[in-house]
Amino acid sequence: MDETRQTILITGGAAGIGRGILLHFRDMGWRACVLDRDREALAELRAMFPAGDCLALQCDAGVEGEVEQAFAALEGWLKDAPLFCLVNNAGIADPYCGPLEKVSLADWNRWMDASLTAAFLCSRAALPLLRRGAGASIVNISSTRSLMSEPESFAYAAAKGGIDALTHAMAVSLGPDIRVNAILPGWIETGPMQKAAEREQGEHTESAKSQHPAGRIGTVADIAGCVEYLVGAGFVTGTRIVIDGGMTRKMIYHG
């Protein structure tokens, strides 16, 4: 393993936006570590990388003991090399939890743990590795649902709102050594980035596209490109970047 190359860690990186970010940085020549619960998707990832270039670990990022074990393995894999970027991407993709009066505390905690608690646990565990080098950063993947909501998405919206607040709190406390920023994706087509058994191209109506001033649905490449920007943006920290094709800025009337 070439310890002079930069390394990125992506939680929830075996599919969807996480996989898109992973493959983007692979093509840039980076090494990568991925934490994900999906054993099958992780096995696919290992086949996409040369030996020693990707550490793919089965881990629920919202469970403290599993995170501790994963970071112990990562530290051994890195040897003395630093971690250059942590992307907190893990979370539950489906935002809908049903009517508020029917949401159990267990379900509420499931959304919180998968996203907000996971970001806390992984950021805390990553600090010693990030501090080994200069210019390290954390990128938290939030959502435009931290700014606006659809019905019955309480827990998801609250978890993502927490991610936004955690972002600026960490930026203030961890700077100047570590920069921390958030990306708020809107409607992103992730079908091509699923594991083989669930992969699809995704087709969208003209009506769906017209909801976006940019004229199209977002792609995982849009998010990955922003992560690349933030990794190199040395004077950007504590901010959130909305990537939604302008959708949250467009008024849509019905009737």
Rosetta silent file (secondary structure, phi, psi, omega in degrees, C-alpha in Angstrom):
SEQUENCE: MDETRQTILITGGAAGIGRGILLHFRDMGWRACVLDRDREALAELRAMFPAGDCLALQCDAGVEGEVEQAFAALEGWLKDAPLFCLVNNAGIADPYCGPLEKVSLADWNRWMDASLTAAFLCSRAALPLLRRGAGASIVNISSTRSLMSEPESFAYAAAKGGIDALTHAMAVSLGPDIRVNAILPGWIETGPMQKAAEREQGEHTESAKSQHPAGRIGTVADIAGCVEYLVGAGFVTGTRIVIDGGMTRKMIYHG
SCORE:     score description
SCORE:     0.000 S_00000001
   1 L     0.000  129.720  179.160    0.000    0.000    0.000 S_00000001
   2 L   -81.940  105.242 -175.463    1.366    3.421   -0.999 S_00000001
   3 L   -77.186   -3.698  178.127    1.101    5.460    2.199 S_00000001
   4 L   -85.554  -12.673 -179.776    1.868    8.711    0.366 S_00000001
   5 L   -81.541  151.349 -179.226   -1.515    8.693   -1.377 S_00000001
   6 L   -77.099  150.505 -176.120   -4.476   10.488    0.148 S_00000001
   7 E  -126.032  137.204  177.244   -7.226    8.467    1.806 S_00000001
   8 E  -119.961  142.962  174.987  -10.945    9.148    2.108 S_00000001
   9 E  -116.337  130.034 -178.432  -13.436    7.378    4.374 S_00000001
  10 E  -125.539  121.051  174.558  -17.087    7.214    3.345 S_00000001
  11 E   -86.457  147.006 -174.206  -19.841    5.911    5.593 S_00000001
  12 L    60.096   36.498 -170.646  -22.770    4.329    3.815 S_00000001
  13 L   -94.588    6.011 -175.899  -20.433    4.129    0.859 S_00000001
  14 L   -85.786  -13.536 -178.161  -21.450    0.833   -0.713 S_00000001
  15 L  -154.441  165.620  173.926  -24.381    2.194   -2.698 S_00000001
  16 H    65.652 -141.936 -178.943  -26.102    5.365   -3.840 S_00000001
  17 H   -58.305  -40.397 -179.442  -24.476    8.745   -3.273 S_00000001
  18 H   -59.419  -43.899  178.987  -21.763    7.141   -1.148 S_00000001
  19 H   -65.673  -38.475  178.281  -20.713    4.778   -3.929 S_00000001
  20 H   -60.667  -42.446  177.244  -20.694    7.655   -6.394 S_00000001
  21 H   -64.355  -43.594 -179.890  -18.327    9.628   -4.162 S_00000001
  22 H   -57.595  -49.899 -177.084  -16.150    6.560   -3.676 S_00000001
  23 H   -68.892  -31.800  176.052  -15.743    5.873   -7.392 S_00000001
  24 H   -61.210  -46.608 -179.068  -15.095    9.552   -8.110 S_00000001
  25 H   -75.200  -28.216  172.392  -12.160    9.596   -5.698 S_00000001
  26 H   -59.413  -44.474 -178.547  -10.940    6.216   -6.935 S_00000001
  27 H   -68.363  -18.103  175.209  -10.666    7.763  -10.393 S_00000001
  28 L   -86.501   -3.903  177.681   -8.666   10.611   -8.835 S_00000001
  29 L    93.481   12.326  179.650   -6.155    8.074   -7.543 S_00000001
  30 L   -83.197  156.840  164.527   -7.165    8.103   -3.888 S_00000001
  31 E   -88.129  159.572 -174.759   -7.312    5.148   -1.526 S_00000001
  32 E  -145.112  148.209  168.535  -10.626    4.629    0.235 S_00000001
  33 E  -120.469  137.268 -179.872  -12.250    3.072    3.249 S_00000001
  34 E  -124.424  132.723  170.949  -15.964    2.295    3.204 S_00000001
  35 E  -111.531  129.079 -179.935  -18.247    1.515    6.127 S_00000001
  36 E  -160.578  157.370  179.610  -21.594   -0.038    5.267 S_00000001
  37 L   -87.598  -16.927 -171.009  -24.028   -2.649    6.581 S_00000001
  38 L   -87.799  102.532 -176.860  -24.601   -4.324    3.199 S_00000001
  39 H   -61.576  -41.494 -177.964  -22.218   -7.288    2.881 S_00000001
  40 H   -64.320  -45.355  179.912  -23.164   -7.997   -0.750 S_00000001
  41 H   -65.559  -35.986  177.648  -22.598   -4.408   -1.882 S_00000001
  42 H   -64.239  -39.336  178.604  -19.262   -4.300   -0.053 S_00000001
  43 H   -62.417  -38.879  176.376  -18.111   -7.414   -1.866 S_00000001
  44 H   -61.116  -41.878 -178.426  -18.877   -5.722   -5.194 S_00000001
  45 H   -62.784  -42.164 -178.243  -16.792   -2.717   -4.188 S_00000001
  46 H   -58.015  -33.905 -179.088  -13.764   -4.808   -3.331 S_00000001
  47 H   -73.738  -15.019 -177.635  -13.788   -6.178   -6.871 S_00000001
  48 H   -88.803   -9.443 -174.581  -13.685   -2.629   -8.289 S_00000001
  49 L  -117.742  146.558  169.640  -10.384   -1.680   -6.639 S_00000001
  50 L   -60.541  154.379 -179.665   -6.818   -2.924   -6.999 S_00000001
  51 L   -55.609  131.214  177.806   -5.637   -4.926   -3.995 S_00000001
  52 L    87.844   -5.488 -177.559   -4.852   -2.674   -1.066 S_00000001
  53 L   -93.412  -13.655 -177.605   -6.635    0.384   -2.446 S_00000001
  54 E  -141.879  125.807  173.744   -9.976   -0.083   -0.682 S_00000001
  55 E  -104.053  107.458 -176.552  -10.810   -1.199    2.844 S_00000001
  56 E  -107.398  110.602 -172.465  -14.487   -2.223    2.784 S_00000001
  57 E  -116.564  132.213  174.023  -15.820   -2.919    6.270 S_00000001
  58 E   -75.813  121.118 -173.754  -19.226   -4.142    7.332 S_00000001
  59 L  -162.158  133.714  169.008  -20.307   -1.698   10.015 S_00000001
  60 L   -88.611  108.740 -172.961  -23.451   -0.009   11.291 S_00000001
  61 L   -67.690  -10.379  177.787  -22.157    3.544   11.692 S_00000001
  62 L   -95.563    5.493 -179.476  -24.818    4.299   14.286 S_00000001
  63 L  -114.006  118.425 -171.214  -23.609    1.609   16.726 S_00000001
  64 H   -56.869  -47.137 -177.577  -20.723    2.685   18.951 S_00000001
  65 H   -62.834  -39.717  179.158  -19.098   -0.737   19.334 S_00000001
  66 H   -68.066  -37.552  177.609  -19.121   -1.427   15.599 S_00000001
  67 H   -64.481  -43.026  179.165  -17.623    1.991   14.860 S_00000001
  68 H   -59.990  -43.189  179.206  -14.835    1.385   17.376 S_00000001
  69 H   -65.228  -41.901 -178.735  -13.997   -1.957   15.750 S_00000001
  70 H   -64.050  -42.362 -178.666  -14.051   -0.456   12.256 S_00000001
  71 H   -72.964  -26.962  172.486  -11.734    2.394   13.172 S_00000001
  72 H   -64.676  -40.966  177.319   -9.332    0.018   14.857 S_00000001
  73 H   -67.017  -39.392  179.233   -9.139   -1.866   11.557 S_00000001
  74 H   -63.888  -42.737 -179.930   -8.732    1.391    9.650 S_00000001
  75 H   -61.332  -40.988  176.840   -5.893    2.526   11.891 S_00000001
  76 H   -65.525  -36.231 -179.944   -4.068   -0.734   11.268 S_00000001
  77 H   -69.720  -40.152 -179.022   -4.638   -0.412    7.527 S_00000001
  78 H   -72.293  -25.141 -171.805   -3.397    3.176    7.404 S_00000001
  79 L    60.146 -116.948 -179.067   -0.320    2.391    9.524 S_00000001
  80 L  -100.381    2.395 -177.418    1.151    5.873   10.099 S_00000001
  81 L   -74.631  153.676  178.511   -0.582    7.578    7.181 S_00000001
  82 L   -85.092  160.795  165.170   -3.269   10.221    7.818 S_00000001
  83 L   -92.396  127.832 -174.429   -6.920   10.168    6.893 S_00000001
  84 L   -92.760  -31.703 -178.592   -7.488   13.184    4.665 S_00000001
  85 E  -150.245  135.915  171.157  -11.286   13.311    4.471 S_00000001
  86 E  -111.186  127.752  174.405  -14.265   11.768    6.262 S_00000001
  87 E  -111.351  110.364  177.272  -17.610   11.799    4.469 S_00000001
  88 E   -85.554   92.665 -175.309  -20.507   11.167    6.833 S_00000001
  89 L  -110.884  -14.408 -174.522  -23.011    9.838    4.336 S_00000001
  90 L   -59.745  145.199  177.647  -24.702    7.001    6.252 S_00000001
  91 L   170.162  172.692  176.210  -28.432    7.267    6.799 S_00000001
  92 L   -89.638  123.784 -174.788  -31.845    5.837    5.989 S_00000001
  93 L   -69.663  -37.624 -176.864  -32.783    6.751    2.431 S_00000001
  94 L   -77.345  119.437 -176.590  -36.545    6.566    2.888 S_00000001
  95 L   -85.578   -9.532 -168.890  -37.727    9.762    4.650 S_00000001
  96 L   -90.559  126.755 -178.221  -41.314    8.697    5.348 S_00000001
  97 L  -119.461    1.504  178.495  -42.218    7.527    8.842 S_00000001
  98 L    89.831 -178.802 -178.885  -46.025    7.813    8.804 S_00000001
  99 L   -57.960  143.726 -175.277  -48.373    9.970   10.919 S_00000001
 100 H   -56.465  -40.283 -176.508  -46.704   11.577   13.920 S_00000001
 101 H   -69.454  -10.909  179.645  -49.046    9.934   16.426 S_00000001
 102 H  -107.640    1.874 -179.934  -47.990    6.519   15.145 S_00000001
 103 L   -81.550  118.477  178.809  -44.218    7.064   15.189 S_00000001
 104 L   -79.052  159.001  176.143  -42.664    4.952   17.934 S_00000001
 105 H   -61.790  -36.021  179.125  -39.632    6.103   19.876 S_00000001
 106 H   -62.499  -42.087  178.110  -37.755    3.108   18.471 S_00000001
 107 H   -66.820  -43.293  176.862  -38.492    4.225   14.906 S_00000001
 108 H   -55.603  -48.454 -178.998  -37.546    7.813   15.745 S_00000001
 109 H   -64.871  -29.850  179.249  -34.243    6.641   17.196 S_00000001
 110 H   -63.059  -43.636  177.258  -33.602    4.479   14.144 S_00000001
 111 H   -66.594  -43.085 -178.733  -33.553    7.551   11.886 S_00000001
 112 H   -63.437  -47.193 -177.552  -31.486    9.539   14.377 S_00000001
 113 H   -63.694  -40.193 -174.962  -28.925    6.798   14.926 S_00000001
 114 H   -65.954  -27.743 -174.860  -28.500    6.047   11.220 S_00000001
 115 H  -116.736  -67.120 -173.520  -27.619    9.638   10.353 S_00000001
 116 H   -69.860  -50.368  178.574  -26.996   12.074   13.204 S_00000001
 117 H   -62.664  -38.684  178.591  -25.577    9.672   15.787 S_00000001
 118 H   -61.210  -42.090  179.250  -23.500    7.999   13.076 S_00000001
 119 H   -63.327  -40.533  176.972  -21.981   11.339   12.077 S_00000001
 120 H   -63.353  -51.318 -175.969  -21.081   12.045   15.710 S_00000001
 121 H   -61.338  -45.045 -176.223  -19.583    8.609   16.353 S_00000001
 122 H   -73.151  -35.798  177.164  -17.539    8.487   13.155 S_00000001
 123 H   -64.943  -44.561  179.230  -16.316   12.071   13.445 S_00000001
 124 H   -60.149  -44.957 -178.400  -15.196   11.466   17.026 S_00000001
 125 H   -68.934  -29.461 -175.279  -13.394    8.258   16.059 S_00000001
 126 H   -80.299  -18.180 -171.515  -11.768    9.851   13.011 S_00000001
 127 H   -53.696  -47.968 -179.292  -10.187   12.836   14.794 S_00000001
 128 H   -60.913  -34.388 -179.102   -6.835   11.222   15.683 S_00000001
 129 H   -75.925  -37.639  177.478   -6.412    9.994   12.108 S_00000001
 130 H   -66.663  -35.363 -176.722   -7.460   13.319   10.549 S_00000001
 131 L   -77.386   -3.939  177.680   -5.043   15.215   12.802 S_00000001
 132 L   -69.756  -25.332 -176.041   -2.074   13.215   11.549 S_00000001
 133 L  -126.431  179.603  179.075   -1.836   15.404    8.452 S_00000001
 134 L   -99.161  146.437  172.643   -2.481   18.951    7.258 S_00000001
 135 L    81.609   18.780 -177.238   -5.598   20.166    5.484 S_00000001
 136 E   -72.055  157.165  179.487   -8.016   17.462    6.647 S_00000001
 137 E  -150.680  160.257  173.421  -11.758   17.923    6.391 S_00000001
 138 E  -119.510  134.070  175.286  -15.124   16.383    7.188 S_00000001
 139 E  -120.127  118.946  178.872  -18.037   16.531    4.765 S_00000001
 140 E   -98.170  129.821  177.164  -21.480   15.758    6.156 S_00000001
 141 E   -91.806  108.919  179.645  -24.201   14.694    3.741 S_00000001
 142 L   -99.643 -136.511 -178.978  -27.411   16.359    4.882 S_00000001
 143 L  -168.024  152.006  172.913  -30.542   16.968    2.774 S_00000001
 144 H   -64.286  -13.818  176.410  -32.729   19.755    1.439 S_00000001
 145 H   -73.617   -3.951  168.706  -35.327   18.306    3.819 S_00000001
 146 H   -80.073  -11.843  179.539  -33.481   20.140    6.559 S_00000001
 147 L  -106.921  -30.634 -177.410  -34.774   23.301    4.837 S_00000001
 148 L  -149.967  158.165 -172.215  -38.215   22.188    3.668 S_00000001
 149 L  -131.413  155.646  164.353  -40.456   19.197    4.280 S_00000001
 150 L  -105.890  161.313 -178.020  -42.922   16.801    2.767 S_00000001
 151 L   -58.694  145.241  170.047  -45.656   15.301    4.953 S_00000001
 152 L    61.178   43.606  176.142  -44.759   12.591    7.456 S_00000001
 153 L  -128.946   37.530 -171.550  -40.985   12.910    7.311 S_00000001
 154 H   -57.936  -54.309 -173.570  -40.460   14.163   10.872 S_00000001
 155 H   -66.783  -41.706  179.130  -37.586   11.974   11.998 S_00000001
 156 H   -61.916  -47.839 -178.730  -35.657   12.238    8.744 S_00000001
 157 H   -62.991  -41.563  179.798  -35.981   16.025    8.648 S_00000001
 158 H   -65.478  -40.643  178.648  -34.980   16.351   12.295 S_00000001
 159 H   -63.326  -42.329 -179.351  -31.933   14.122   11.822 S_00000001
 160 H   -72.045  -35.202  173.226  -30.767   16.126    8.813 S_00000001
 161 H   -61.926  -37.276  175.314  -31.399   19.408   10.609 S_00000001
 162 H   -64.122  -37.167  176.651  -29.203   18.059   13.373 S_00000001
 163 H   -60.059  -43.476  179.376  -26.502   17.278   10.820 S_00000001
 164 H   -60.464  -45.626 -179.548  -26.545   20.931    9.718 S_00000001
 165 H   -67.353  -40.686  177.385  -26.162   22.166   13.297 S_00000001
 166 H   -60.109  -35.230 -178.627  -23.469   19.593   14.077 S_00000001
 167 H   -60.495  -52.792 -177.008  -21.584   20.830   11.018 S_00000001
 168 H   -72.885  -29.118  176.969  -21.166   24.412   12.144 S_00000001
 169 H   -65.887  -42.653  178.925  -20.560   23.364   15.760 S_00000001
 170 H   -69.554  -37.328 -179.709  -17.727   21.058   14.719 S_00000001
 171 H   -59.842  -42.050 -179.652  -16.290   23.635   12.311 S_00000001
 172 H   -67.789  -39.442 -174.183  -15.964   26.167   15.127 S_00000001
 173 H   -83.623  -31.602 -174.045  -14.476   23.668   17.570 S_00000001
 174 H   -95.663  -15.128  178.768  -12.181   21.663   15.269 S_00000001
 175 L   -73.343  158.357    3.090  -10.759   24.500   13.213 S_00000001
 176 L   -86.619   -2.524 -174.616   -8.291   25.488   12.003 S_00000001
 177 L   -67.537  -39.158 -176.646   -6.862   21.970   11.848 S_00000001
 178 E  -127.511  125.038  175.176  -10.011   20.328   10.452 S_00000001
 179 E   -90.292  147.600 -178.629  -12.607   21.990    8.257 S_00000001
 180 E  -135.993  125.332  179.883  -16.213   20.775    8.412 S_00000001
 181 E  -137.330  165.163  179.342  -18.902   21.427    5.803 S_00000001
 182 E  -125.859  144.546  171.829  -22.275   20.011    4.777 S_00000001
 183 E  -112.413  132.671  179.754  -23.813   19.172    1.419 S_00000001
 184 E  -112.226   91.472  178.784  -27.601   19.267    1.098 S_00000001
 185 E   -71.750  148.397  170.379  -28.625   17.121   -1.885 S_00000001
 186 L   -97.261 -129.037 -179.006  -32.039   17.516   -3.430 S_00000001
 187 L   -80.186  105.209 -178.136  -33.537   15.014   -5.865 S_00000001
 188 E  -117.419  127.097  177.580  -30.602   12.818   -6.855 S_00000001
 189 E   -79.388  114.771 -177.593  -30.974    9.755   -9.079 S_00000001
 190 L  -109.932    0.696 -176.295  -29.061    6.967   -7.349 S_00000001
 191 H   -52.456  -44.611 -179.383  -30.380    3.955   -9.306 S_00000001
 192 H   -68.115  -13.172 -177.689  -27.198    3.401  -11.346 S_00000001
 193 H  -105.689   17.899  174.401  -25.150    3.364   -8.135 S_00000001
 194 L   -86.483  167.958  175.133  -27.006    0.560   -6.361 S_00000001
 195 L   -65.435  162.879 -170.034  -25.636   -2.958   -6.021 S_00000001
 196 H   -54.271  -40.211 -176.115  -26.174   -5.205   -9.043 S_00000001
 197 H   -68.055  -17.942 -176.348  -29.351   -6.841   -7.728 S_00000001
 198 H  -121.952    7.545 -173.435  -31.058   -3.458   -7.297 S_00000001
 199 L   -73.759  139.603  175.386  -29.462   -1.380  -10.041 S_00000001
 200 L  -152.303  156.482 -177.394  -31.640    0.612  -12.425 S_00000001
 201 L   -79.167  -36.057 -179.844  -31.143    3.544  -14.741 S_00000001
 202 L    82.036  120.814  178.216  -34.106    5.613  -13.567 S_00000001
 203 L  -120.859  141.175 -174.521  -36.388    7.466  -15.933 S_00000001
 204 L  -129.898  140.908 -179.475  -37.971   10.822  -15.166 S_00000001
 205 L   -73.000  161.479  175.699  -40.888   12.672  -16.691 S_00000001
 206 H   -63.370  -31.859  177.758  -40.575   16.105  -18.208 S_00000001
 207 H   -63.774  -41.418  178.165  -42.796   17.335  -15.380 S_00000001
 208 H   -64.244  -43.456  179.965  -40.296   16.066  -12.822 S_00000001
 209 H   -64.642  -36.136 -175.974  -37.421   17.687  -14.657 S_00000001
 210 H   -70.481  -13.805  174.961  -39.302   20.970  -14.971 S_00000001
 211 L   -69.039  -13.550 -176.955  -39.471   21.296  -11.175 S_00000001
 212 L  -109.282  121.934  174.079  -35.755   22.110  -11.369 S_00000001
 213 L   -55.153  -26.191  176.680  -34.566   25.401  -12.885 S_00000001
 214 L   -73.055  -14.065  173.699  -31.491   23.446  -13.993 S_00000001
 215 L    85.618   11.291 -179.584  -33.829   21.354  -16.169 S_00000001
 216 L  -157.124  167.984  171.211  -32.878   17.899  -14.928 S_00000001
 217 L   -80.672  150.161  179.628  -32.713   15.542  -11.978 S_00000001
 218 E   -72.843  160.449  177.028  -29.418   15.503  -10.068 S_00000001
 219 E  -121.945  161.961  178.022  -26.797   12.777  -10.399 S_00000001
 220 H   -63.370  -25.432  177.822  -24.349   11.325   -7.897 S_00000001
 221 H   -64.022  -32.072  177.584  -21.603   12.999   -9.930 S_00000001
 222 H   -62.902  -40.164 -179.838  -23.029   16.370   -8.896 S_00000001
 223 H   -74.040  -43.536 -179.172  -22.541   15.478   -5.241 S_00000001
 224 H   -61.021  -38.615  178.626  -19.134   13.853   -5.729 S_00000001
 225 H   -64.053  -34.605  177.853  -17.869   16.937   -7.540 S_00000001
 226 H   -71.029  -38.031  175.057  -18.897   19.095   -4.607 S_00000001
 227 H   -59.771  -44.223  178.380  -17.069   16.826   -2.167 S_00000001
 228 H   -58.701  -43.327  178.038  -13.965   17.212   -4.314 S_00000001
 229 H   -59.697  -47.277 -176.291  -14.374   20.988   -4.193 S_00000001
 230 H   -66.481  -32.756  177.252  -14.759   21.033   -0.416 S_00000001
 231 H   -60.120  -34.900 -177.082  -11.715   18.814    0.073 S_00000001
 232 H  -101.102   -2.105 -174.607   -9.601   21.463   -1.620 S_00000001
 233 L   -88.821   83.075 -170.838  -11.422   24.610   -0.473 S_00000001
 234 L   -65.074  -15.791 -179.765   -9.083   25.662    2.307 S_00000001
 235 L  -109.613   17.580  179.986  -11.027   28.815    3.223 S_00000001
 236 L  -117.059  116.945  175.677  -14.458   27.155    3.351 S_00000001
 237 L  -155.534  151.645  179.091  -15.697   25.750    6.643 S_00000001
 238 L    74.059   13.985 -176.245  -18.890   25.689    8.679 S_00000001
 239 L  -110.521  168.817  173.963  -21.025   26.143    5.603 S_00000001
 240 E  -128.796  138.214 -177.976  -23.702   24.143    3.822 S_00000001
 241 E  -116.495  120.558  178.904  -24.027   23.857    0.072 S_00000001
 242 E   -86.941  124.697  177.329  -27.416   23.090   -1.462 S_00000001
 243 E  -121.629   91.726 -172.948  -27.200   20.938   -4.593 S_00000001
 244 L  -143.103   15.928 -179.992  -30.736   20.642   -5.894 S_00000001
 245 L    62.671   19.967  179.989  -30.846   22.179   -9.359 S_00000001
 246 L    84.275    6.040 -172.858  -32.638   25.177   -7.873 S_00000001
 247 H   -60.339  -39.485 -177.629  -35.650   23.117   -6.795 S_00000001
 248 H   -76.464   -4.057  178.087  -35.934   24.668   -3.322 S_00000001
 249 H  -103.053   -4.339 -175.934  -35.929   28.140   -4.891 S_00000001
 250 L  -101.699  126.054  175.734  -38.798   27.515   -7.317 S_00000001
 251 L   -80.396  128.380 -179.556  -42.388   28.224   -6.295 S_00000001
 252 L  -119.119  120.060  179.999  -44.754   25.520   -7.600 S_00000001
 253 L  -101.580  145.569  176.169  -48.469   26.220   -7.624 S_00000001
 254 L  -121.034  148.021  176.655  -51.183   23.569   -7.880 S_00000001
 255 L   114.839    0.000    0.000  -54.775   24.042   -8.912 S_00000001
